[in-house]
Amino acid sequence: MRKMLLRRPVAGRALVLGALLALAVPGSAYANTVGVTVKTPGATSGPGSAFSEISTNAHCSSGLISGGGINQAIGTGTSSNGNKINGTSPSPDGSTEYTGSTGVVGTDVAYWLGIGGSGGAVNASFSSTPYAMCFTSNLINHTQVVMNKVAGPTTASTVGLVTATCPANTRLLGGGARITPASIGSLKPIASFPTFNDSAHGYGQKAAADGETNPDSWSAVGWNGGGGDSGNTTYAYAICSGNNIDISGTTVKVRFSEVSGPTAGTAGLTAGVGCGQNDGKLVSGGAAISGGSVTTTNFTGPGSPGDHLNGSYPSDSGGNPVSDGTTTASYWSAFSHTGAPSSPNTYTDVWALCANDGV
């Protein structure tokens, strides 16, 4: 069963169910030329076999990616536990991945990958839909991708957290996550979120909180449900503004919500958060299934080794994915899912990044 909780941040807590987000924040002293068009090709079926993955992409024919997402169809019954996100990440051409040397790995990237994986169970309902956030701005006309990676996680019910940090004097716009290899069916990224490379945020181990501005880093968390290691690797990607751009007038505001659940076995939950009227344009977002309190304590894993993410995507206020060509998206949703038999003390986290270029 999949339930939906759309949340409005109030005093740092998620309180309002199913409400349109209307946040009272100071108005900007500047105009804002940021524009975002969501591009998606629709669903790609699969994986059709156990311990495998399928890759699909969304392309910005105009504009550059500021981030992207994925949403999966999982089917029903216990076989739904076998479908999971393996990656939501940038690509230079729609198929090549940034998995080699770390650091700045690409510039002016226009493709976003949605990579769906399988565990030990599959069914014909499985599919993955990628979303590219196609970004334009009169100021930020170039972007760059920073990648970092960490070995692992290698043992059951353990996390592997890695953080990619933007170069100095650039602005974080979004980010992504990836795990390899697909043959380890219990391995998956369970978190992809904005953060800061400073002591207050544990150098990426604590996520950016609601209302914080200008995070400089993106963290990804790999989760190994059943153990197994075949060169397991977790990758984090930060999408940053290009070099030599005056970002002094720009603001990227974080909107964040954390809700309890899902806790029952083989259950799903959709949570969402949105940009307020004066926050700027939605440019990207992130998602996690966690042990909770992700903005105040170092990241911990959820209550069950089988827990996973099935969605992190731009949405409407009801948690529904937006359609191809949408230019007014202002919400981001996370779709989390448990394994079996239950998942106590588990939370779903969602972030929206809202940008004003001050032009």
C-alpha positions in Angstrom: 0.0 0.0 0.0 1.2 3.5 -0.9 0.0 6.5 1.1 0.7 10.2 0.5 1.7 12.9 3.0 2.2 16.4 1.5 3.7 18.7 4.1 4.1 22.3 4.9 7.2 23.3 7.0 6.2 25.2 10.1 8.8 26.0 12.7 11.0 23.3 11.2 8.4 20.5 11.6 5.9 18.9 9.2 2.4 19.7 10.4 -0.2 20.2 7.6 -1.6 17.3 5.5 -2.4 17.7 1.9 -2.2 21.6 2.0 -0.9 24.0 -0.6 2.4 25.4 0.5 2.3 29.2 1.2 5.4 30.2 3.1 5.8 33.7 4.4 9.3 34.8 3.7 10.8 38.3 2.9 10.3 39.4 -0.7 13.3 39.6 -3.0 14.9 43.0 -3.7 15.7 41.8 -7.2 14.0 40.2 -10.2 14.6 36.5 -10.9 15.4 35.3 -14.4 15.7 31.6 -13.4 13.4 29.4 -15.5 13.0 25.6 -15.3 11.3 23.3 -17.8 10.8 19.7 -16.7 11.5 17.1 -19.5 10.6 13.5 -19.3 10.3 10.8 -22.0 7.9 8.7 -20.0 8.3 5.2 -18.5 10.8 2.6 -19.6 9.8 -1.0 -18.6 12.0 -3.2 -16.4 14.1 -4.6 -15.0 12.7 -7.9 -16.2 15.2 -10.2 -14.4 16.5 -10.4 -10.9 19.7 -8.6 -9.8 19.8 -6.4 -12.9 19.1 -2.8 -13.9 17.8 -0.6 -16.7 18.9 2.9 -17.6 16.8 5.6 -19.2 17.4 9.3 -19.7 15.7 12.7 -19.9 17.2 15.3 -22.2 17.3 19.1 -22.0 17.3 20.2 -25.7 17.4 23.8 -24.4 18.9 24.8 -21.1 21.2 22.8 -18.8 20.3 20.4 -16.0 20.1 21.8 -12.5 19.1 18.4 -11.2 16.7 15.6 -12.0 14.7 12.7 -10.6 13.1 9.3 -11.1 9.8 7.7 -10.3 9.1 4.0 -10.4 6.1 1.8 -10.9 6.5 -1.1 -8.5 3.5 -3.4 -9.0 1.7 -5.0 -6.0 2.3 -7.6 -3.4 5.7 -8.7 -2.0 7.3 -8.6 -5.4 7.2 -4.8 -5.2 10.0 -5.1 -2.6 12.3 -6.1 -5.4 12.1 -2.8 -7.4 14.4 0.0 -6.3 16.3 3.1 -7.5 19.9 2.3 -8.4 20.7 5.8 -9.7 19.4 9.3 -10.3 22.4 11.1 -11.9 23.8 13.3 -14.6 25.2 12.1 -17.9 27.1 13.9 -20.8 25.2 12.0 -23.5 22.3 10.0 -22.0 24.2 6.8 -21.5 27.8 7.5 -20.3 28.1 7.7 -16.5 30.6 9.6 -14.4 32.1 6.8 -12.3 35.9 7.3 -12.9 38.1 9.9 -11.3 36.6 12.2 -8.7 36.4 16.0 -8.9 34.9 18.2 -11.7 33.8 15.6 -14.2 31.6 17.5 -16.7 30.4 20.9 -17.8 27.2 22.2 -19.3 25.5 18.8 -18.9 22.1 18.4 -20.5 21.1 14.7 -19.7 19.7 13.1 -16.6 19.7 9.3 -16.0 17.0 7.3 -14.2 18.4 3.9 -13.3 16.0 1.2 -11.9 17.3 -1.9 -10.3 15.9 -5.2 -9.0 16.5 -7.5 -6.1 15.4 -11.1 -6.0 11.9 -10.5 -7.2 10.6 -8.9 -10.4 7.2 -8.5 -12.1 5.9 -7.1 -15.4 4.8 -3.8 -13.7 8.3 -2.5 -13.0 9.3 0.6 -14.8 11.3 3.8 -14.3 10.6 7.4 -15.5 13.4 10.0 -15.5 13.0 13.7 -15.1 15.4 16.5 -16.1 15.2 19.9 -14.6 16.2 22.1 -17.6 17.6 25.3 -16.2 18.0 28.8 -17.7 19.2 32.0 -16.2 20.5 35.3 -17.5 23.3 35.0 -14.9 24.2 31.4 -14.5 24.7 30.3 -18.1 27.3 27.5 -17.4 27.2 24.6 -15.0 29.6 21.9 -13.8 29.3 18.5 -12.3 31.4 17.4 -9.3 31.6 13.7 -8.4 32.8 12.0 -5.3 32.7 8.3 -4.4 33.3 5.9 -1.5 33.9 2.1 -1.4 30.9 0.3 0.1 28.8 -0.3 2.0 29.9 -3.9 2.1 28.0 -5.5 5.0 24.3 -5.9 5.9 22.3 -2.9 7.3 25.2 -0.5 7.0 25.4 2.9 5.2 28.0 4.4 3.0 27.9 8.2 2.9 29.8 10.3 0.4 29.7 14.1 -0.2 30.5 16.1 -3.3 31.3 19.8 -2.8 31.0 22.6 -5.3 34.2 24.6 -6.1 34.7 27.9 -4.2 32.6 30.8 -5.5 30.0 28.7 -7.2 26.5 27.9 -6.3 25.0 24.4 -5.7 21.9 23.9 -7.8 21.1 20.2 -7.3 22.6 16.7 -7.1 22.2 13.0 -7.5 23.2 9.5 -6.3 24.3 6.2 -7.8 25.4 2.7 -6.5 27.2 -0.1 -8.3 27.1 -3.0 -9.1 23.5 -4.0 -10.0 24.3 -7.6 -9.2 24.2 -6.9 -5.5 20.4 -6.8 -5.3 20.3 -5.5 -1.7 22.5 -2.5 -2.5 20.7 0.8 -3.2 21.0 4.6 -2.6 18.6 5.5 0.2 19.4 9.2 0.4 20.3 12.0 -1.9 20.3 15.5 -0.3 21.8 19.0 -0.1 24.2 19.8 2.7 27.2 21.9 3.7 30.9 21.0 3.9 31.2 22.4 7.4 31.5 21.2 11.0 27.9 22.2 11.8 26.7 19.7 9.3 29.2 17.0 10.0 30.9 17.7 6.7 28.0 16.3 4.8 26.6 13.8 7.3 23.8 16.1 8.4 21.4 17.4 5.7 20.5 21.0 5.0 17.5 22.0 7.1 14.3 23.8 6.1 15.0 27.5 5.5 18.8 27.3 5.2 20.3 29.0 2.2 23.1 28.4 -0.2 24.2 24.8 0.6 27.5 24.0 -1.0 27.5 20.2 -1.2 25.4 17.1 -2.0 25.5 13.8 -0.1 24.5 10.3 -1.2 24.0 7.4 1.0 24.3 3.7 -0.1 22.5 1.0 2.0 23.4 -2.6 1.9 20.3 -4.6 2.9 21.4 -8.2 2.8 25.2 -8.0 2.6 27.4 -9.0 -0.2 30.3 -7.1 -1.8 31.5 -7.1 -5.4 33.4 -3.8 -5.4 30.3 -2.0 -4.0 30.6 1.8 -4.6 28.4 4.8 -3.7 28.6 8.0 -5.8 27.5 11.5 -5.0 27.0 14.2 -7.7 26.8 18.0 -7.1 25.4 20.2 -9.9 27.1 23.6 -9.5 27.2 27.0 -11.3 30.1 27.5 -13.6 33.3 29.2 -12.7 33.8 33.0 -13.0 30.2 33.9 -12.5 29.3 36.5 -9.9 27.0 34.6 -7.5 26.9 37.3 -4.8 23.2 38.2 -5.6 22.0 34.6 -5.9 20.1 32.6 -3.3 19.3 28.9 -3.2 16.8 28.3 -0.4 16.2 24.8 1.0 12.7 23.5 1.8 12.6 20.3 3.8 10.0 18.0 5.4 10.4 14.8 7.4 7.4 12.5 8.1 7.1 9.2 10.1 6.9 6.0 8.1 6.4 3.8 6.2 6.7 1.3 9.1 4.5 -1.7 7.9 6.1 -4.4 5.8 5.7 -4.0 2.0 4.3 -0.5 2.3 4.9 2.8 0.5 4.7 6.5 1.4 4.9 9.7 -0.6 5.9 12.9 1.0 6.3 16.3 -0.6 7.5 19.8 0.1 7.5 22.9 -2.1 8.9 26.4 -2.8 7.1 29.3 -1.2 5.9 32.3 -3.2 9.1 34.3 -2.6 11.6 31.5 -2.4 12.5 31.4 -6.1 12.0 28.7 -8.8 12.1 25.0 -8.0 15.4 23.8 -9.6 15.9 20.4 -8.0 15.2 18.2 -5.0 16.3 15.2 -2.9 14.8 12.3 -1.0 15.7 9.8 1.7 14.3 6.9 3.8 16.1 7.1 7.1 16.3 6.7 10.8 15.1 10.3 11.2 16.4 13.6 12.5 18.6 13.9 9.4 19.2 17.6 9.8 20.3 17.5 13.4 22.2 14.1 13.7 24.5 12.2 11.4 22.6 10.1 8.9 21.4 6.7 10.1 19.7 4.0 8.2 16.0 3.1 8.4 14.4 0.3 10.4 14.6 -2.6 7.9 17.4 -3.8 5.7 15.0 -4.1 2.8 13.9 -0.4 2.9 14.5 1.6 -0.3 13.5 4.5 -2.4 11.2 4.3 -5.5 10.9 8.0 -6.3 12.5 11.5 -6.1 10.8 13.8 -8.6 9.1 17.1 -9.4 5.4 17.0 -8.6 2.2 18.8 -8.0 0.8 19.6 -4.5 -0.7 16.1 -4.4 2.5 14.2 -5.0 1.7 13.4 -8.6 4.7 13.6 -11.0 4.5 16.6 -13.4 4.2 16.1 -17.1 6.7 16.7 -19.9 7.2 20.4 -20.6 5.9 21.7 -17.3 7.3 25.1 -16.5 5.5 25.8 -13.2 6.6 22.9 -11.0 7.1 24.1 -7.4 7.0 20.8 -5.4 9.3 17.9 -5.0 8.1 14.5 -3.8 9.9 11.4 -2.3 8.4 7.9 -2.6 9.8 5.5 0.0 9.1 1.8 0.4 9.7 -0.9 3.0 10.8 -4.5 2.7 9.4 -7.1 5.1 8.2 -7.8 7.6 8.2 -4.3 9.2 10.3 -1.2 9.6 10.1 0.5 13.0 11.4 4.0 13.6 11.6 4.7 9.9 11.1 8.2 8.3 10.7 9.7 4.8 12.6 12.9 4.0 12.2 15.3 1.1 14.0 18.4 0.0 13.2 21.1 -2.6 15.9 23.6 -3.8 14.5 27.0 -4.8 16.7 29.5 -6.7 16.7 33.2 -7.3 19.6 34.5 -9.5 19.1 38.1 -8.3 19.1 39.5 -11.9 
